[in-house]
Amino acid sequence: MKIYKNFIRAIAVVTALICTTACSDFLDEEDASNFTTDTYFTTAEHAKSAVNGIYQPLIPITESGFGGGPWLMLEFATGLANTSLGQATNIYLVKDLINNSDNGYGNSFWTQYYTGISRANLAIEKIPEINMNETQKQNYLAEAKFMRAYYYFGLIRMFGNIPLITNSVDLSSDQLYPEQASPEAVYDLIISDLKEAESASLPWRDPSGRASLGAVKTLLADVYLTMAGYPLQKTENYALAAAKAKEVINSGEFRLFDTYDELHDPSTKNTGEYIFMTQFAANIQSGNWQPAILPYNLGISAYSAQTGGIFSTNEFVDSYETGDKRAEEKQFYFTNYSLEADRNDSINLGAPYLYKHFDIEANEASAQSDLNWTIYRYADVLLMYAEAANEAEGGPSTEAYNAVNKIRQRAELADLAGLSQDDFRTAVRIEQVHELSFENQTWFDMVRWRKAYNPETNELRDFIGHNFSYLPNKALTERELLFPIPTSEMQNNPNLEQNTGY
């Protein structure tokens, strides 16, 4: 825990150090305390602080308040979420299929992820020049390349044709107004970065939450699986995705938690099922999504802000199979809770809120969440393997069944058996929707499948033409396969072309 909290403290203070630039013309004398990118990178500690700063842009994505939060964008785009937060315009732009380039959530993703890329580029340029332990140097470079790959993977899936920037940029740089690259070029960099990270000596796990070999291989499996689907349809990558996911499974380093309570227990972060997470620590850098998952001002929490920002539609929770433990009260969702004024009294919340993200201690006492935000967990790897192996092998193997059935066994559901390739594909996809709900995964899956989930019929339907249950008279179109490039970026860079329909 001490290692973990030191990492959080380092992330919280490092930005000022790595972004400071010199003002050499301000005074005629040289101030040795002024750091520049040319003078800062001289010690192993400088390398560490630079890499720490690359993780920081993950944090603002989860921040939530009365304006909602960027992470909500990916959930309302699935049609499976609802809200009682009337003033959060950005929610309704996505939820009601009237999105535009002024959406602040999209701008946050774009700005934060490119900030992370910029920091990664600088670290990748400068760390090789430092005289330090070579193994440690290569591991820091591996972390930087993993994070650059992660940010580009998010951006290309959300925004499509994006600028590909691989060098640090200043006012004289020829990449100050970059053109959009082809998706193939972006994916080539992502894969190259991940393969180089894979060849370093990162541990399979890192208890402090830094990028690990497990995280690298998991992200690479996800990248291959995404490339095998739409829009690239490089179906030969199914075998690569299955092989990479199998390496994670065969490592023996990860396991499913025995109970769903462990998914929102701060003591389990970076252990067991968790492969990669955004790091938080109460009273240092507290997780700030709790207000969004609390019902609006019903008085159940120690938080002063209880916004009702997001909860599941009733149709989605009802779509889980009969007997599915995940749909039981206080497993993945909750519909009643005790009152902050009197914990012996309780109230019906009126909707299924997200218990899998709920910090009990923070809500009942401290209002300082110690939970991490999940990016990848072992359940995701098992489902990626089952899906990819089924496609690569022309049907479900025993190992593919074993992978998905581990998920179902924890949910106290009967094993899948005797399915055709098509039926197994559908079953695994629906399992992904139910298991990974509200973890910023489902929209990405729907886009690469070109299938949307209909909770009223428990079916996958063509994405284009699908109607959300609360919006029966308006269908998804091709434009909803991407988010719009933010207005500010379009105005600042004349070389950008907006996505179709925006």
PyMOL commands that set and color helices and strands:
alter all, ss='L'
color gray80, all
select helices_A, chain A and resi 2-19+44-55+58-62+72-76+89-95+104-129+134-159+183-198+213-228+237-251+260-264+266-268+290-293+314-318+325-327+355-357+360-366+378-392+398-410+421-435+442-449+478-481+487-492
alter helices_A, ss='H'
color red, helices_A
select strands_A, chain A and resi 81-82+274-278+311-312+333-339+342-354+373-377+451-454+459-462
alter strands_A, ss='S'
color yellow, strands_A
deselect
rebuild
show_as cartoon
